[in-house]
Amino acid sequence: MQPVTDPEILAGYLTDASNVQGRADGLFRPTSAEEVAAIVREAQSTRTPLLVTAGQTSTTAGAVPMGGWVLSTENLSTVHTIGRDTATADAGVLLGAFQDAIEATGRFYPPDPTSRYDCALGASIATNASGARSFRYGPTRPWVESVQVVLANGDLTEVDRGTPIPAGWPVPRWHEPHVKTAAGYYPADNLLDLLIGSEGTLGILTRATVRLTDLPAAVHGIVAFFPTRASALAFVRTARAAQRADCNGPLSPRCLEYLDRNCLELAGSRVGTVPDGAAAALFCEQEIHGDEDEHLQAWMDALEAHGALADDTLLTTDDAGRAELHAFRHAIPAGINEIVVRNGMPKVGTDLSVPDDALEAMFDLYEQAPVRYALFGHVGDNHLHLNLLPRTAAELETCKAYYDRLAARAVELGGSVSAEHGIGKLKRAHLRTLVGDDVIAQFRRLKQHVDPGWILARGNLVEPTL
Ligand SMILES: Cc1cc2nc3c(=O)[nH]c(=O)nc-3n(C[C@H](O)[C@H](O)[C@H](O)COP(=O)(O)OP(=O)(O)OC[C@H]3O[C@@H](n4cnc5c(N)ncnc54)[C@H](O)[C@@H]3O)c2cc1C
């Protein structure tokens, strides 16, 4: 196989959602796992760096090549089987389309990164992606049954949780923080768990089998407005405790998403449904298990008890209504993007998570942001995305320094520097802050052992040794 070298075609593979610009000498778009294996062997024998990419929605430059070849999974795009308990598809299948096909059979694959209609199944496993529903269902990891992978030496192999880590691999031994996290090599006791979240550095996933569960019979969507941040967070604590006590109980949200005052301004100017006096809102979903009225009553009681602007609560019980609520929520990224374009400066977006008892402390810091900002995200998991919106190059530097301080503080509080977006090439310093020099050295030893030429995904997760 010869790589594509036409600069016009290559140009489409040199960046991702981080907007970092990379460079590459060639592009492969294999159609089979055997071709992937041959390309990996060729890259190893010619010592050519090889970066696997998919939807290029990485926000951390994980999908940006820094020389060498790019291997796109776009032509590994077959859905093989959808059964009752598992479904199998090639790595390049778009996650959202795969999920729609599964749901058409009455089954459900829960991981839901917001980018799911633009990102690929294999990449979502390679980054251990999460999303709003991870509050109930966890990240991608527990939903992966097995993968087919081309390892760094070119071996094509099937891996499940019974597959041992090959003898001699120096597996990092460290303790992940007890929060939602997608940062660093997983301290795994089997090869599958080590590959999940390894960001293309240990192997190229070519196919995956995922676990399925019951598709909920119905899902209610709720947007509740609150007069203060404190009242919204008090409701979060109550709803979270109820969900943890009984995950199918009357009050058992599958997601709890926070929208701050600045987000409400952005959404209000577009969709016009924000009541006066609202300082914060929660976007929530409730799966219906049993009596629908019992769920509704539990929600109304809890919202009233926490001083929500109950008369203004938006509640929908069908798919059409839920789509309207999603439109409300999605008006916020659209509004942010408009400001970014107007400012002519990239936004700086955080991805930090902390333990329950540190949430307010992080809120206090977020709200002292040095520039205009919008704060939203997965508050049920204590994981918010602060979007800093600088207007000048100097403000951009201030924002990056502020992010560094926030990351350090999140670590001090027992949190993670990346809850779901991964480390890529942009957050290696934050990873070091999280794990320390000794664990970074362990990560590097693993990479060095598995891929001595640092051929695969060079620069992701850890600095290359060259
Ligand atoms: C608007 C937006 C919203 C997002 N929302 C979320 C969210 O809610 N939750 C979340 O977790 N993430 C989110 N992300 C981040 C990103 O979408 C996810 O990490 C996603 O899983 C990446 O998929 P992709 O197909 O775009 O992969 P790419 O960006 O192309 O690649 C991502 C990484 O995976 C590696 N990789 C790709 N394919 C393979 C493979 N077959 N084998 C091994 N490694 C591979 C690449 O080398 C790279 O390191 C968001 C991004 C954007 C832009």
The ligand as a Tripos MOL2 file, in Angstrom:
@<TRIPOS>MOLECULE
LIG
   53    58     1     0     0
SMALL
NO_CHARGES

@<TRIPOS>ATOM
      1 C1        -18.0310   19.5240   20.5400 C.3       1 LIG1
      2 C2        -17.3110   18.3880   21.2160 C.ar      1 LIG1
      3 C3        -17.9400   17.7350   22.2430 C.ar      1 LIG1
      4 C4        -17.2830   16.6820   22.8810 C.ar      1 LIG1
      5 N1        -17.9530   16.0850   23.8840 N.ar      1 LIG1
      6 C5        -17.3670   15.0630   24.5240 C.ar      1 LIG1
      7 C6        -18.0500   14.4300   25.5860 C.ar      1 LIG1
      8 O1        -19.1640   14.7910   25.9420 O.2       1 LIG1
      9 N2        -17.4230   13.4020   26.1890 N.ar      1 LIG1
     10 C7        -16.1770   12.9840   25.8160 C.ar      1 LIG1
     11 O2        -15.6570   12.0420   26.4030 O.2       1 LIG1
     12 N3        -15.5060   13.5840   24.8180 N.ar      1 LIG1
     13 C8        -16.0620   14.5980   24.1640 C.ar      1 LIG1
     14 N4        -15.3800   15.2260   23.1660 N.ar      1 LIG1
     15 C9        -14.0260   14.7660   22.8210 C.3       1 LIG1
     16 C10       -13.9930   13.7430   21.6640 C.3       1 LIG1
     17 O3        -15.1260   13.9190   20.8540 O.3       1 LIG1
     18 C11       -13.9680   12.3180   22.1470 C.3       1 LIG1
     19 O4        -12.7420   12.0720   22.7930 O.3       1 LIG1
     20 C12       -14.1290   11.2830   21.0210 C.3       1 LIG1
     21 O5        -14.1890    9.9830   21.5770 O.3       1 LIG1
     22 C13       -13.0310   11.3070   19.9750 C.3       1 LIG1
     23 O6        -13.4850   10.6020   18.8390 O.3       1 LIG1
     24 P1        -12.9540   10.8850   17.3740 P.3       1 LIG1
     25 O7        -13.5390    9.8630   16.4800 O.co2     1 LIG1
     26 O8        -13.2080   12.2780   16.9680 O.co2     1 LIG1
     27 O9        -11.4050   10.6170   17.5460 O.3       1 LIG1
     28 P2        -10.1440   11.4720   17.1350 P.3       1 LIG1
     29 O10       -10.2880   12.8640   17.6290 O.co2     1 LIG1
     30 O11        -9.8720   11.3110   15.7040 O.co2     1 LIG1
     31 O12        -9.0310   10.7240   17.9790 O.3       1 LIG1
     32 C14        -9.0410   10.8130   19.3750 C.3       1 LIG1
     33 C15        -7.8990    9.9720   19.9670 C.3       1 LIG1
     34 O13        -8.1770    8.5940   19.7970 O.3       1 LIG1
     35 C16        -7.1290    7.9350   19.0950 C.3       1 LIG1
     36 N5         -7.7760    6.9550   18.2280 N.ar      1 LIG1
     37 C17        -8.6950    7.2070   17.2670 C.ar      1 LIG1
     38 N6         -9.0980    6.0650   16.7050 N.ar      1 LIG1
     39 C18        -8.4120    5.0660   17.3160 C.ar      1 LIG1
     40 C19        -8.3780    3.6580   17.1620 C.ar      1 LIG1
     41 N7         -9.1480    3.0240   16.2590 N.pl3     1 LIG1
     42 N8         -7.5240    2.9410   17.9390 N.ar      1 LIG1
     43 C20        -6.7360    3.5570   18.8640 C.ar      1 LIG1
     44 N9         -6.7290    4.8820   19.0450 N.ar      1 LIG1
     45 C21        -7.5660    5.6330   18.2900 C.ar      1 LIG1
     46 C22        -6.4120    9.0390   18.3430 C.3       1 LIG1
     47 O14        -5.0560    8.7090   18.1010 O.3       1 LIG1
     48 C23        -6.5470   10.1940   19.3060 C.3       1 LIG1
     49 O15        -5.5600   10.0920   20.3050 O.3       1 LIG1
     50 C24       -15.9840   16.2980   22.5000 C.ar      1 LIG1
     51 C25       -15.3510   16.9600   21.4560 C.ar      1 LIG1
     52 C26       -16.0040   18.0000   20.8250 C.ar      1 LIG1
     53 C27       -15.3200   18.7210   19.7240 C.3       1 LIG1
@<TRIPOS>BOND
     1     1     2 1
     2     2     3 ar
     3     2    52 ar
     4     3     4 ar
     5     4     5 ar
     6     4    50 ar
     7     5     6 ar
     8     6     7 ar
     9     6    13 1
    10     7     8 2
    11     7     9 ar
    12     9    10 ar
    13    10    11 2
    14    10    12 ar
    15    12    13 ar
    16    13    14 ar
    17    14    15 1
    18    14    50 ar
    19    15    16 1
    20    16    17 1
    21    16    18 1
    22    18    19 1
    23    18    20 1
    24    20    21 1
    25    20    22 1
    26    22    23 1
    27    23    24 1
    28    24    25 2
    29    24    26 1
    30    24    27 1
    31    27    28 1
    32    28    29 2
    33    28    30 1
    34    28    31 1
    35    31    32 1
    36    32    33 1
    37    33    34 1
    38    33    48 1
    39    34    35 1
    40    35    36 1
    41    35    46 1
    42    36    37 ar
    43    36    45 ar
    44    37    38 ar
    45    38    39 ar
    46    39    40 ar
    47    39    45 ar
    48    40    41 1
    49    40    42 ar
    50    42    43 ar
    51    43    44 ar
    52    44    45 ar
    53    46    47 1
    54    46    48 1
    55    48    49 1
    56    50    51 ar
    57    51    52 ar
    58    52    53 1
@<TRIPOS>SUBSTRUCTURE
     1 LIG1         1 GROUP 0 **** ****
